[in-house]
Amino acid sequence: MSNIEKSTALDCIFGRRSIRTFTNQPVQEETLTMLLKAAMAAPSAVAKDPWRFVVIREQKVLSDLGSGLPNGAFIVRAPLGIVVCGDRNAAHGGLEGYMVQDCSAALENMLISAHILGLGSCWLGVYPREERQKHVAGVLRLPAGVEALAAVAIGYPAEKRSPRTRYNDSFVHYEAW
Ligand SMILES: Cc1cc2nc3c(=O)[nH]c(=O)nc-3n(C[C@H](O)[C@H](O)[C@H](O)COP(=O)(O)O)c2cc1C
């Protein structure tokens, strides 16, 4: 890695890795609030903020949630789960595309701030898999018009993963393709 990638400020980007094993240490309330504040600091089309969050600490709910996520059953072993949902009617122009982009930006902010706070986290895909969305909506009793987009497993990391980028020169074009 170059010196700039090793710089402390950028560690929050390069050091964030998907963490799937956690210690038993609980996540304090004020840490949770900070994650949510970071999420809601994300850019949003026309600042419509269509993001909604369901915070889950109960193991039974985490277990029910994970049972419908083929690659996310490990969320039951996290002390905290946050499901990012979108309210389509709140999104700019009522458009799904804006809702998804805004909520993804919020989610990424949450992952980065988790890393800054010494936590580990992993994005668990829900949208656009309809069967997963239905499952999550059922477990969390989401109201009509609110869509489950992703779940995030969060806790203090029980594994260490190295900082990295997947930078690829061939993905970048200058002035035109
Ligand atoms: C839309 C999306 C869905 C994902 N779904 C899962 C998932 O269901 N289970 C999982 O373990 N990781 C999931 N991930 C995490 C990716 O596997 C991970 O980000 C990728 O392998 C890169 O590794 P890194 O996060 O450590 O940089 C998902 C990531 C994204 C962006």
The ligand as an ORCA input file, in Angstrom:
! r2SCAN-3c Opt
* xyz 0 1
  C     -25.297     -5.341     -1.822
  C     -24.385     -6.161     -0.951
  C     -24.837     -7.364     -0.448
  C     -24.016     -8.133      0.385
  N     -24.537     -9.271      0.940
  C     -23.753    -10.011      1.759
  C     -24.320    -11.160      2.402
  O     -25.491    -11.500      2.218
  N     -23.508    -11.874      3.238
  C     -22.206    -11.518      3.480
  O     -21.543    -12.205      4.262
  N     -21.665    -10.417      2.891
  C     -22.400     -9.649      2.058
  N     -21.894     -8.510      1.489
  C     -20.498     -8.117      1.776
  C     -19.564     -8.452      0.605
  O     -19.380     -9.845      0.522
  C     -18.206     -7.720      0.821
  O     -18.423     -6.337      0.917
  C     -17.226     -7.995     -0.319
  O     -16.836     -9.344     -0.315
  C     -15.971     -7.109     -0.200
  O     -15.297     -7.344      1.020
  P     -15.044     -6.174      2.105
  O     -16.379     -5.655      2.535
  O     -14.282     -6.828      3.229
  O     -14.245     -5.101      1.428
  C     -22.688     -7.710      0.671
  C     -22.239     -6.492      0.148
  C     -23.075     -5.718     -0.635
  C     -22.585     -4.376     -1.149
*
